[in-house]
């Protein structure tokens, strides 16, 4: 549920239409609507200059408090966090290796993962120069499958949160890695809610965890969190920030004096992932607010919106609408699933999705199950009263199309 006021003037000024978001916290729709307190924090941050290192260190303290990790950094999204996580495991604090990425031809560069955990988003880790080694099978993985995959070229193990079905429990995966002195990276970009997951993966022993900042946390869309071990977060941050510095005046020159670094690295693999002071401040505020939110009330509102949609479609022939809670993957976000009989309704799931998105008002829904003749709607991006608008628009399309078919 959105907490910020509707402000469409800027979009009208540039001729861009607004969209009712029944697709969830989708990047292509701009993520979540920001609470006013987050917007105020971003506005205040815009009015002064700070050393980004200092601001990131302050963010690290906030991140540590809410995640239980030693520290963390704000990144330009969860994908950037995964790239930086891989980079940290590939290089450690070796400046020469940092300067060579993504060329890993002369260094250890393999990351072990469950075969069932391969996905479109793991490109983010390969972007740093990592090579994936798959363990197990798509339907099941034994501990010895993971153990056998580990070799002298291994730098880390990778785990996809929320997809445990055919994978080892995270605790067992971590135990295998730690017995060999290897870190575990967890992709938890979409693991919230439940709110408990913000601490669960660190508590299970993960060394680096990536979260999206612009979804359930309600921070700026172009933010993410990388939290975990202090040494690995330092390696990630050194490859993330502007390194156009002189050793003699570098604010972190103590790292050289202490023998941790040979010198400051050049612009690292994450230089293009820079985060502005406004985004960092906005996410810090969202994280401070996160533990104070009434998640039970939020879920009740989501349930009400999904029930509004399903009940509003119950009388339409050729449509079967049902509320799904929890989801098959264990997600605690309810959804409304509309099963379509094309012969009766006179249009396919794809047709309905396009009619919604191209109509007035424009409405975006989740299209992944369209091949199964199912249109899915999620509640998180809906503003107050928009569920009723969605129902009315669906009724117009479905009733109107049936009359044409007759």
Secondary structure, DSSP 8 states (H G I E B T S, - for coil): ---S----HHHHHTT---EEE-S-S-GGGTS----HHHHHHHHHHHTS---HHHHHHHHHHHHHHHH-SSEEEEESSHHHHHHHHHHHHHHTT-HHHHHHTT--TTS--EEEEEGGG--GGGHHHHTTT-EEEEES-SS---HHHHHHH--TTEEEEEEETT--TTS--HHHHHHHHHTTT-EEEEE-TT--SSTTHHHHHHHTT-SEEEEESSSTT---TT-EEEEE-HHHHHHHHHTTS-----TTT-TTTHHHHTTS-SS---S-TTGGG---HHHHHHHHHHHHHHTTS-HHHHHHHHHHHHHHHHHHTTTSTTEEEEEE-S-TT-----EEEEEE-HHHHSS-HHHHHHHHHHSSSEEE-B-TTGGGTEEEEESTT--TTHHHHHHHHHHHHHHHHHHHH-
